[in-house]
Every structure is written in C-alpha cells, then in structure tokens.
Amino acid sequence: MTISEEKRIQINRSKLTPLSAEKLKQLQEVELEAIARFSGALDELETAIGFLHIGFQFGWKPLALTHSKKTFRKYEEILGVDLKELLPETTPASDRHRGYSIAKKLSNFWKVVNGEEKIDHKREISPS
C-alpha cells in the first residue's frame, strides 16, 4: 500500500522530538563553545554541528553505525562533549535508520558497529 507524500512526511514528523527550552539552551552552549574553541577546516566544524543536531533526533546509536569510531571521537573532540552522555541513545525516529533497525534485531549491536556483522545500506534512512 502506497501512502501519499504528505502522509509520509506527517508520519515522519510525528517521530521527531521538539527540544525543550533547556535542551535548546544546552545545544546552543555546546555550539557556541565549539565555535569559539575551534581552529581548522570549517567543514569539519560544520559537520560536527550537523552531527549534534541530527543526534538529538535519531540518537547516538544510529550515528555510531553511520560513522566510524574515529569520526565519532573527532566530533566529540570538536564539540567538547561526550556525545553518549549528551544525546539520547535512541529516539522514536531511530527506526528510520535502516542499519539501526536491522542491528537491533541481531545478536549484538556492537558487532555491527565494529564491522563483525555486515548490514547492507546501513547508513541509509528509510522514507518512513
């Protein structure tokens, strides 16, 4: 059964979590501090900040499947935070991440992260 584009977007929007005033303030403080401290290639700062924003909507576990451990640590360093403490582990939108939805059904999430178990298209987000 095919749903309309409008309905698909409505379903996806219902899975997103508006940030509280407290979380928004925390997010802004992390961003401002990271920008103030940063020196280097601007695209790395930009990507780390995007990672932070997406992380609030998808959780750190799906992002751990999308990025290497090295990249994950690099973003933590740029942002000056422990992302596993700051971001939710998962969210209602996490299941849109194909790799995460498959990995959580397997025996061990960390085996997928470490590459011991392979998942095709593990970085993709499903339409809904």
N, C-alpha and C positions, 0 to 999 in steps of 0.2 A: 504494500500500500504506500503510495507516494503522498507526502504532505506538501502543502504549499510552502513557498519560501518564507512567507510571512509567519506561518505557524512554526516552521523550523527555528526561525530566529526567536520567536516568542518562547519556545521551549528552552532554547539555549540561554536566553536572558533570565529565565526563572531559576537556572542553576548558578547564576552569578551572585556573589555576595557583596552588597554595598558595604564599604568600610565605615566603621563608626568614626565619630569625630576624634576619638582618642587614637585609633589606628591611623587615620589620615595625618594627624599631627606627628605620630611616630614615623610614618613613611616620609613625610617632608623633612623631618630632622635627619634621618638617615641620608636622604638625597643631598641636603644642603651640606652636611658634614663631608660626605664623599666628594662632592664637587669642590669644596674648599680645600681638601687634602690632596686631591688628585693632580698628578702631573704625568703626562704621557700622551698616547694616541687617544684622541677624543672619541673615536668609535668604540674603544674598549669601555670607557665610562658610560657612553650611551647604551651599549648592550647590557652592561651590568644593571643600570637603572631599569631598563625594559624587563630584564630577568626578575627584578624585585617586584615590579608591578604585576607581571603575569603570575608570579609565585603566589601572590595573595589570592588569585582567582583559581589556580589549579593545584596549589600545594607544592611542597618541595619534592615529594616522591616522584611525581611525573617529570619534574625538571631534572631529577637525578638520572632518569632514563634518557632524557633528551641530550644532556651534556655530559662530557667526560668528567671524571673526578677532578682532574687538573683544572678544567674550566670552572667547575663549581667552586673550587677553592679560590681561584683567581677572582671571581665575582665577590666572594666573601671578603677577600682582602681589599678590593677596590671599595666596597661598600662599608667596610669596617664593622661587620656584624657576623654573627653565627646564623646563617640562614635557616638552619634546622630549628633554632630557637625562635626566630622572628616569624617565620612563615608557618602556616598550618601544614600538617603532614599531608592531608588530603582535603578536598572540598567537594561539594556536590558536582562541580564541573570536572573533577578528576577523571571520571569515566569517559569523557570525550577524548582523552588521550589514549590512543589505541594501544600503545605499548604498556601503559599502566593497567588498562582494563584486562589485558591478557596476562601480564605479570602477576597480578594479584590472585589469579586463578591457579598459577603454577605453585610448585612446592616452596620456592624461596625467592622472594623479591630481590634479595641481594645477589643471587646467582645471575639474574637478568642484568642488574646494574653492572656487575663485574664481567659480563660477557660469557659466563659459563653456560647460560641458556640463551639461545638466539630467538629474537622475535622480528619478523619482517615488518617493515614500516613502523617501527616502534616510536618514531619521532612525530608521527602524524596525529592531527586532531581530526576526529570524525565530524561530519557535517552536523550531527546532533547526537 
